[in-house]
Amino acid sequence: MTDVEQIRDELSEPNPFAREPAPVASSVFALAVHSFTRWPVDAWAGIRDGQGLLRTLYWIQGNTLGQLVAEGDENSLKVTGSVQQISNISAVHIAAEVSQDDFVVGRGRRSVTVKVDGAKDITVDVAQCEGHLREQANAFIDTLLDAVR
């Protein structure tokens, strides 16, 4: 079984030059993730808040799509979310911003908006993510598109 600190480390930015990962995800948020998922999951995407902390997590595990949203500070973190069956997805709207210049060939920044019957829409926009969170968001989009085909 994965422990809370392993989840925190995976959610946080890996830095080969640092002794510890940057605190993108707090131990409190990782505890919430541990409480509601069977980590490790098949794919995940995380969105940071204004202070740079991971406060929204989307994940796919098997035939489920999950979402956790945290509000508040570390002393009083309120976490809400939902878990839906992939079969309840009614549509996935896709978009991309593609640019090309002398240095980068055909680099696209994708986004998806997932429409789930009876639930709030889920939007993952790679342009909102940096570093390892961008890589995870792209992997999440790939896994999602494979799941609904």
N, CA, C and O of each residue as an XYZ file, in Angstrom:
596
protein
N       0.842     -1.182      0.000
C       0.000      0.000      0.000
C       0.885      1.242      0.000
O       1.938      1.271      0.636
N       0.448      2.243     -0.707
C       1.181      3.495     -0.794
C       0.852      4.356      0.410
O      -0.310      4.468      0.800
N       1.873      4.964      0.999
C       1.594      5.828      2.140
C       1.443      7.282      1.687
O       1.708      7.624      0.534
N       1.016      8.112      2.611
C       0.683      9.507      2.326
C       1.890     10.276      1.797
O       1.752     11.059      0.858
N       3.054     10.072      2.374
C       4.240     10.814      1.934
C       4.669     10.401      0.527
O       5.184     11.230     -0.223
N       4.466      9.143      0.157
C       4.760      8.722     -1.212
C       3.823      9.414     -2.197
O       4.243      9.811     -3.284
N       2.567      9.556     -1.822
C       1.608     10.272     -2.674
C       2.015     11.731     -2.793
O       2.023     12.285     -3.892
N       2.355     12.365     -1.663
C       2.782     13.773     -1.691
C       3.976     13.945     -2.618
O       4.017     14.881     -3.416
N       4.941     13.049     -2.515
C       6.132     13.150     -3.357
C       5.793     12.988     -4.834
O       6.352     13.692     -5.675
N       4.886     12.073     -5.162
C       4.510     11.877     -6.558
C       3.741     13.077     -7.108
O       3.908     13.441     -8.271
N       2.905     13.687     -6.281
C       2.143     14.852     -6.724
C       3.011     16.099     -6.829
O       2.686     17.015     -7.584
N       4.105     16.146     -6.085
C       4.981     17.318     -6.066
C       6.000     17.255     -7.193
O       6.314     16.191     -7.726
N       6.499     18.422     -7.531
C       7.467     18.572     -8.620
C       8.768     17.836     -8.319
O       9.415     18.126     -7.313
N       9.162     16.899     -9.161
C      10.456     16.264     -8.938
C      11.591     17.216     -9.329
O      11.531     17.861    -10.376
N      12.601     17.299     -8.502
C      13.758     18.139     -8.777
C      14.996     17.328     -8.423
O      15.242     17.070     -7.245
N      15.782     16.920     -9.416
C      16.923     16.060     -9.130
C      18.008     16.738     -8.291
O      18.871     16.058     -7.737
N      17.971     18.072     -8.193
C      19.000     18.793     -7.453
C      18.586     19.120     -6.025
O      19.406     19.570     -5.225
N      17.323     18.895     -5.706
C      16.830     19.201     -4.361
C      16.836     17.937     -3.508
O      16.692     16.826     -4.017
N      17.005     18.126     -2.212
C      16.952     16.982     -1.298
C      15.538     16.433     -1.202
O      15.338     15.227     -1.060
N      14.559     17.325     -1.281
C      13.156     16.928     -1.203
C      12.389     17.620     -2.320
O      12.817     18.673     -2.793
N      11.262     17.052     -2.754
C      10.449     17.707     -3.780
C       9.893     19.034     -3.273
O       9.671     19.215     -2.075
N       9.673     19.955     -4.203
C       9.038     21.220     -3.842
C       7.652     20.921     -3.288
O       6.978     20.016     -3.780
N       7.213     21.660     -2.277
C       5.930     21.342     -1.632
C       4.720     21.801     -2.435
O       3.969     22.667     -1.986
N       4.529     21.228     -3.617
C       3.362     21.546     -4.431
C       2.115     20.958     -3.788
O       1.066     21.599     -3.741
N       2.241     19.751     -3.303
C       1.133     19.081     -2.625
C       1.495     18.916     -1.157
O       2.560     18.397     -0.822
N       0.619     19.354     -0.306
C       0.869     19.227      1.130
C       0.550     17.812      1.594
O      -0.126     17.050      0.903
N       1.042     17.484      2.760
C       0.730     16.178      3.349
C      -0.757     16.058      3.653
O      -1.321     14.966      3.581
N      -1.396     17.180      3.992
C      -2.832     17.164      4.288
C      -3.628     16.831      3.022
O      -4.553     16.020      3.069
N      -3.274     17.454      1.892
C      -3.950     17.152      0.630
C      -3.667     15.708      0.220
O      -4.563     15.005     -0.247
N      -2.427     15.270      0.393
C      -2.076     13.884      0.070
C      -2.873     12.899      0.923
O      -3.235     11.822      0.448
N      -3.149     13.256      2.174
C      -3.971     12.408      3.040
C      -5.387     12.285      2.476
O      -5.979     11.206      2.507
N      -5.928     13.393      1.960
C      -7.255     13.346      1.337
C      -7.231     12.449      0.097
O      -8.143     11.650     -0.116
N      -6.186     12.587     -0.713
C      -6.049     11.735     -1.899
C      -5.979     10.266     -1.479
O      -6.630      9.411     -2.079
N      -5.198      9.985     -0.463
C      -5.055      8.617      0.055
C      -6.400      8.077      0.553
O      -6.685      6.889      0.408
N      -7.216      8.944      1.133
C      -8.502      8.531      1.693
C      -9.518      8.121      0.629
O     -10.385      7.287      0.886
N      -9.411      8.710     -0.572
C     -10.445      8.496     -1.585
C      -9.988      7.737     -2.824
O     -10.813      7.409     -3.677
N      -8.707      7.452     -2.944
C      -8.236      6.715     -4.119
C      -7.557      5.429     -3.672
O      -7.249      5.246     -2.494
N      -7.339      4.577     -4.600
C      -6.521      3.384     -4.383
C      -5.205      3.635     -5.121
O      -4.899      2.989     -6.124
N      -4.440      4.588     -4.596
C      -3.196      5.026     -5.231
C      -2.222      3.867     -5.298
O      -2.120      3.114     -4.330
N      -1.501      3.688     -6.397
C      -1.406      4.565     -7.557
C      -2.589      4.366     -8.508
O      -3.153      3.277     -8.607
N      -2.947      5.447     -9.203
C      -4.053      5.421    -10.154
C      -3.490      5.274    -11.567
O      -2.279      5.368    -11.770
N      -4.368      5.044    -12.541
C      -3.918      4.866    -13.926
C      -3.372      6.163    -14.516
O      -2.367      6.151    -15.226
N      -4.032      7.275    -14.221
C      -3.597      8.587    -14.713
C      -4.190      9.656    -13.809
O      -5.248      9.460    -13.211
N      -3.494     10.800    -13.713
C      -4.014     11.897    -12.906
C      -3.560     13.232    -13.488
O      -2.563     13.319    -14.205
N      -4.323     14.263    -13.154
C      -3.973     15.635    -13.525
C      -4.256     16.511    -12.315
O      -5.272     16.341    -11.642
N      -3.366     17.438    -12.045
C      -3.526     18.318    -10.895
C      -3.467     19.774    -11.294
O      -2.730     20.155    -12.203
N      -4.254     20.588    -10.602
C      -4.302     22.028    -10.852
C      -3.907     22.747     -9.570
O      -4.409     22.439     -8.489
N      -2.996     23.716     -9.707
C      -2.549     24.494     -8.552
C      -3.484     25.677     -8.300
O      -4.170     26.154     -9.204
N      -3.491     26.133     -7.052
C      -4.245     27.338     -6.709
C      -3.347     28.564     -6.885
O      -2.237     28.449     -7.405
N      -3.820     29.733     -6.454
C      -3.075     30.981     -6.586
C      -1.756     31.005     -5.841
O      -0.849     31.745     -6.222
N      -1.628     30.213     -4.787
C      -0.377     30.154     -4.025
C       0.559     29.057     -4.536
O       1.623     28.836     -3.956
N       0.181     28.374     -5.603
C       1.035     27.344     -6.171
C       0.873     25.970     -5.553
O       1.653     25.063     -5.843
N      -0.136     25.804     -4.699
C      -0.374     24.501     -4.069
C      -1.386     23.701     -4.879
O      -2.346     24.254     -5.416
N      -1.165     22.419     -4.958
C      -2.091     21.535     -5.645
C      -3.383     21.470     -4.839
O      -3.376     21.045     -3.684
N      -4.496     21.891     -5.446
C      -5.772     21.917     -4.738
C      -6.889     21.214     -5.496
O      -7.979     21.025     -4.956
N      -6.628     20.822     -6.752
C      -7.611     20.076     -7.536
C      -6.907     18.881     -8.155
O      -5.829     19.016     -8.733
N      -7.516     17.724     -8.034
C      -6.945     16.507     -8.603
C      -8.038     15.747     -9.334
O      -9.120     15.513     -8.795
N      -7.740     15.364    -10.571
C      -8.599     14.486    -11.355
C      -7.836     13.189    -11.556
O      -6.619     13.213    -11.736
N      -8.531     12.052    -11.529
C      -7.837     10.792    -11.755
C      -8.735      9.811    -12.484
O      -9.962      9.900    -12.445
N      -8.084      8.882    -13.145
C      -8.761      7.763    -13.794
C      -8.160      6.495    -13.209
O      -6.943      6.328    -13.131
N      -9.057      5.613    -12.805
C      -8.621      4.315    -12.301
C      -9.636      3.282    -12.761
O     -10.794      3.290    -12.341
N      -9.179      2.396    -13.631
C     -10.106      1.414    -14.188
C     -11.194      2.114    -14.981
O     -10.907      2.864    -15.914
N     -12.443      1.868    -14.607
C     -13.572      2.485    -15.321
C     -14.182      3.649    -14.545
O     -15.358      3.964    -14.725
N     -13.388      4.291    -13.680
C     -13.891      5.434    -12.917
C     -13.081      6.693    -13.190
O     -11.884      6.648    -13.475
N     -13.777      7.809    -13.090
C     -13.193      9.138    -13.212
C     -13.474      9.855    -11.904
O     -14.633      9.991    -11.510
N     -12.442     10.310    -11.231
C     -12.606     10.961     -9.937
C     -12.122     12.389     -9.939
O     -11.339     12.804    -10.793
N     -12.607     13.134     -8.959
C     -12.251     14.541     -8.809
C     -12.240     14.889     -7.333
O     -13.170     14.544     -6.603
N     -11.189     15.572     -6.889
C     -11.119     16.126     -5.537
C     -10.767     17.595     -5.641
O      -9.886     17.976     -6.411
N     -11.456     18.421     -4.865
C     -11.173     19.855     -4.807
C     -11.031     20.235     -3.345
O     -11.910     19.953     -2.531
N      -9.917     20.877     -3.018
C      -9.649     21.284     -1.639
C      -9.734     22.799     -1.522
O      -9.303     23.529     -2.414
N     -10.291     23.255     -0.416
C     -10.381     24.686     -0.109
C      -9.928     24.899      1.317
O     -10.088     24.027      2.171
N      -9.360     26.069      1.569
C      -8.919     26.399      2.914
C      -7.422     26.262      3.068
O      -6.703     25.965      2.113
N      -6.959     26.486      4.301
C      -5.532     26.369      4.570
C      -5.226     25.002      5.166
O      -6.121     24.177      5.347
N      -3.974     24.779      5.462
C      -3.552     23.462      5.935
C      -4.160     23.078      7.278
O      -4.252     21.891      7.592
N      -4.574     24.053      8.073
C      -5.168     23.754      9.372
C      -6.637     23.392      9.272
O      -7.188     22.739     10.158
N      -7.274     23.825      8.179
C      -8.701     23.584      8.013
C      -9.004     23.359      6.538
O      -9.618     24.207      5.890
N      -8.581     22.238      6.018
C      -8.754     21.917      4.613
C     -10.075     21.172      4.424
O     -10.302     20.127      5.034
N     -10.944     21.724      3.570
C     -12.216     21.082      3.253
C     -12.092     20.497      1.847
O     -11.788     21.213      0.893
N     -12.328     19.203      1.731
C     -12.176     18.512      0.457
C     -13.523     17.945      0.028
O     -14.193     17.254      0.796
N     -13.907     18.246     -1.204
C     -15.119     17.684     -1.794
C     -14.739     17.044     -3.124
O     -13.652     17.289     -3.648
N     -15.619     16.241     -3.657
C     -15.312     15.618     -4.929
C     -16.408     14.709     -5.408
O     -17.515     14.692     -4.870
N     -16.078     13.953     -6.432
C     -17.026     12.994     -6.982
C     -16.257     11.875     -7.672
O     -15.106     12.037     -8.075
N     -16.919     10.752     -7.792
C     -16.387      9.612     -8.538
C     -17.504      9.160     -9.471
O     -18.619      8.878     -9.032
N     -17.192      9.096    -10.752
C     -18.176      8.740    -11.769
C     -17.685      7.545    -12.564
O     -16.481      7.319    -12.684
N     -18.613      6.789    -13.100
C     -18.270      5.723    -14.031
C     -17.923      6.352    -15.381
O     -18.587      7.294    -15.813
N     -16.904      5.846    -16.038
C     -16.538      6.334    -17.372
C     -17.737      6.203    -18.314
O     -17.908      7.026    -19.213
N     -18.561      5.185    -18.118
C     -19.729      4.976    -18.982
C     -20.763      6.093    -18.839
O     -21.644      6.217    -19.691
N     -20.680      6.910    -17.782
C     -21.592      8.041    -17.599
C     -21.140      9.298    -18.332
O     -21.831     10.316    -18.291
N     -20.002      9.242    -18.996
C     -19.535     10.396    -19.769
C     -20.390     10.502    -21.021
O     -20.470      9.561    -21.811
N     -21.033     11.663    -21.197
C     -21.881     11.851    -22.372
C     -21.118     12.474    -23.538
O     -21.488     12.276    -24.695
N     -20.052     13.229    -23.242
C     -19.253     13.845    -24.304
C     -17.919     14.311    -23.730
O     -17.801     14.621    -22.544
N     -16.928     14.349    -24.601
C     -15.641     14.950    -24.263
C     -15.355     15.980    -25.344
O     -15.154     15.632    -26.508
N     -15.338     17.247    -24.954
C     -15.029     18.326    -25.890
C     -13.525     18.544    -25.859
O     -12.926     18.686    -24.793
N     -12.922     18.569    -27.050
C     -11.476     18.692    -27.145
C     -11.104     20.003    -27.823
O     -11.846     20.517    -28.660
N      -9.946     20.536    -27.450
C      -9.422     21.756    -28.063
C      -7.909     21.719    -27.939
O      -7.358     21.015    -27.093
N      -7.249     22.483    -28.790
C      -5.794     22.588    -28.702
C      -5.365     23.935    -29.245
O      -5.958     24.473    -30.180
N      -4.332     24.460    -28.641
C      -3.665     25.652    -29.155
C      -2.320     25.160    -29.678
O      -1.461     24.727    -28.910
N      -2.152     25.232    -30.996
C      -0.948     24.692    -31.616
C      -0.146     25.838    -32.201
O      -0.674     26.682    -32.925
N       1.144     25.856    -31.874
C       2.028     26.888    -32.415
C       3.274     26.223    -32.971
O       3.653     25.124    -32.568
N       3.896     26.920    -33.902
C       5.117     26.408    -34.495
C       6.040     27.586    -34.747
O       5.615     28.623    -35.256
N       7.305     27.419    -34.388
C       8.290     28.456    -34.667
C       9.610     27.786    -35.039
O       9.653     26.578    -35.269
N      10.682     28.568    -35.097
C      11.977     28.019    -35.503
C      12.563     27.044    -34.488
O      13.444     26.252    -34.824
N      12.080     27.097    -33.251
C      12.651     26.272    -32.192
C      11.780     25.075    -31.825
O      12.292     24.031    -31.420
N      10.474     25.225    -31.966
C       9.545     24.172    -31.561
C       8.670     23.806    -32.756
O       8.038     24.676    -33.356
N       8.633     22.548    -33.093
C       7.830     22.096    -34.225
C       6.506     21.538    -33.721
O       6.477     20.529    -33.017
N       5.407     22.201    -34.086
C       4.073     21.687    -33.819
C       3.756     21.378    -32.376
O       3.209     20.317    -32.076
N       4.082     22.265    -31.494
C       3.806     22.043    -30.072
C       2.356     22.409    -29.774
O       1.938     23.543    -30.010
N       1.592     21.457    -29.258
C       0.192     21.712    -28.954
C      -0.074     21.692    -27.464
O       0.510     20.903    -26.721
N      -0.952     22.560    -27.048
C      -1.414     22.563    -25.654
C      -2.889     22.211    -25.679
O      -3.732     22.999    -26.107
N      -3.175     21.019    -25.213
C      -4.523     20.477    -25.319
C      -5.364     20.807    -24.094
O      -4.853     21.077    -23.007
N      -6.664     20.775    -24.314
C      -7.607     20.852    -23.196
C      -8.797     19.958    -23.524
O      -9.142     19.739    -24.685
N      -9.404     19.455    -22.467
C     -10.618     18.656    -22.615
C     -11.636     19.138    -21.592
O     -11.286     19.522    -20.476
N     -12.885     19.111    -21.988
C     -13.991     19.338    -21.066
C     -14.865     18.096    -21.119
O     -15.383     17.718    -22.169
N     -15.011     17.478    -19.964
C     -15.738     16.216    -19.859
C     -17.144     16.502    -19.349
O     -17.324     17.103    -18.290
N     -18.127     16.068    -20.109
C     -19.526     16.182    -19.716
C     -19.955     14.839    -19.135
O     -19.943     13.818    -19.822
N     -20.329     14.858    -17.873
C     -20.754     13.637    -17.190
C     -22.220     13.795    -16.816
O     -22.608     14.805    -16.229
N     -23.038     12.797    -17.154
C     -24.464     12.841    -16.829
C     -24.663     13.071    -15.335
O     -24.148     12.317    -14.510
N     -25.416     14.121    -14.990
C     -25.761     14.391    -13.597
C     -24.644     14.938    -12.740
O     -24.766     14.944    -11.515
N     -23.546     15.402    -13.344
C     -22.422     15.921    -12.558
C     -21.872     17.190    -13.210
O     -22.181     17.513    -14.357
N     -21.066     17.877    -12.454
C     -20.414     19.096    -12.925
C     -19.357     18.746    -13.980
O     -18.693     17.714    -13.882
N     -19.207     19.621    -14.995
C     -18.194     19.414    -16.024
C     -16.796     19.413    -15.409
O     -16.542     20.083    -14.408
N     -15.912     18.660    -16.017
C     -14.509     18.605    -15.611
C     -13.685     19.127    -16.776
O     -13.799     18.623    -17.893
N     -12.853     20.136    -16.523
C     -11.983     20.681    -17.555
C     -10.533     20.544    -17.130
O     -10.151     20.939    -16.028
N      -9.739     19.983    -18.014
C      -8.293     19.898    -17.811
C      -7.645     20.621    -18.984
O      -7.816     20.235    -20.140
N      -6.898     21.676    -18.670
C      -6.225     22.498    -19.669
C      -4.725     22.419    -19.416
O      -4.233     22.895    -18.392
N      -4.006     21.819    -20.349
C      -2.563     21.639    -20.198
C      -1.858     22.984    -20.064
O      -0.821     23.070    -19.406
N      -2.400     24.035    -20.676
C      -1.773     25.356    -20.604
C      -1.732     25.898    -19.173
O      -0.907     26.761    -18.872
N      -2.599     25.414    -18.292
C      -2.603     25.851    -16.895
C      -1.552     25.132    -16.060
O      -1.365     25.454    -14.887
N      -0.875     24.174    -16.648
C       0.059     23.325    -15.897
C       1.495     23.581    -16.345
O       1.755     23.949    -17.490
N       2.416     23.375    -15.411
C       3.838     23.514    -15.716
C       4.579     22.278    -15.235
O       4.114     21.559    -14.351
N       5.744     22.045    -15.836
C       6.625     20.978    -15.373
C       5.961     19.615    -15.394
O       5.305     19.239    -16.365
N       6.143     18.883    -14.305
C       5.602     17.520    -14.254
C       4.079     17.506    -14.270
O       3.479     16.513    -14.682
N       3.438     18.596    -13.827
C       1.973     18.648    -13.878
C       1.484     18.684    -15.326
O       0.424     18.142    -15.639
N       2.260     19.324    -16.213
C       1.905     19.332    -17.635
C       2.022     17.920    -18.212
O       1.151     17.477    -18.960
N       3.090     17.225    -17.865
C       3.261     15.849    -18.337
C       2.115     14.966    -17.847
O       1.583     14.156    -18.607
N       1.739     15.122    -16.585
C       0.646     14.324    -16.021
C      -0.683     14.666    -16.687
O      -1.495     13.775    -16.938
N      -0.915     15.959    -16.979
C      -2.160     16.372    -17.636
C      -2.254     15.765    -19.034
O      -3.321     15.302    -19.437
N      -1.151     15.764    -19.772
C      -1.148     15.143    -21.097
C      -1.417     13.644    -21.013
O      -2.170     13.100    -21.820
N      -0.805     12.980    -20.042
C      -1.044     11.542    -19.861
C      -2.497     11.276    -19.467
O      -3.091     10.292    -19.909
N      -3.073     12.154    -18.631
C      -4.476     12.031    -18.228
C      -5.383     12.142    -19.453
O      -6.302     11.341    -19.624
N      -5.122     13.138    -20.305
C      -5.935     13.328    -21.512
C      -5.834     12.101    -22.416
O      -6.845     11.634    -22.940
N      -4.625     11.578    -22.602
C      -4.458     10.369    -23.418
C      -5.276      9.205    -22.858
O      -5.978      8.517    -23.599
N      -5.178      8.992    -21.548
C      -5.897      7.885    -20.902
C      -7.407      8.077    -21.006
O      -8.140      7.120    -21.254
N      -7.870      9.310    -20.817
C      -9.300      9.612    -20.922
C      -9.813      9.330    -22.332
O     -10.836      8.667    -22.503
N      -9.104      9.832    -23.337
C      -9.546      9.619    -24.718
C      -9.545      8.137    -25.080
O     -10.437      7.671    -25.789
N      -8.557      7.400    -24.601
C      -8.545      5.948    -24.833
C      -9.742      5.271    -24.161
O     -10.309      4.326    -24.709
N     -10.122      5.750    -22.984
C     -11.210      5.127    -22.219
C     -12.582      5.341    -22.854
O     -13.468      4.501    -22.698
N     -12.770      6.446    -23.562
C     -14.099      6.732    -24.125
C     -14.228      6.298    -25.584
O     -15.297      6.448    -26.176
N     -13.189      5.779    -26.154
C     -13.258      5.325    -27.561
C     -13.952      4.004    -27.666
O     -14.102      3.470    -28.765
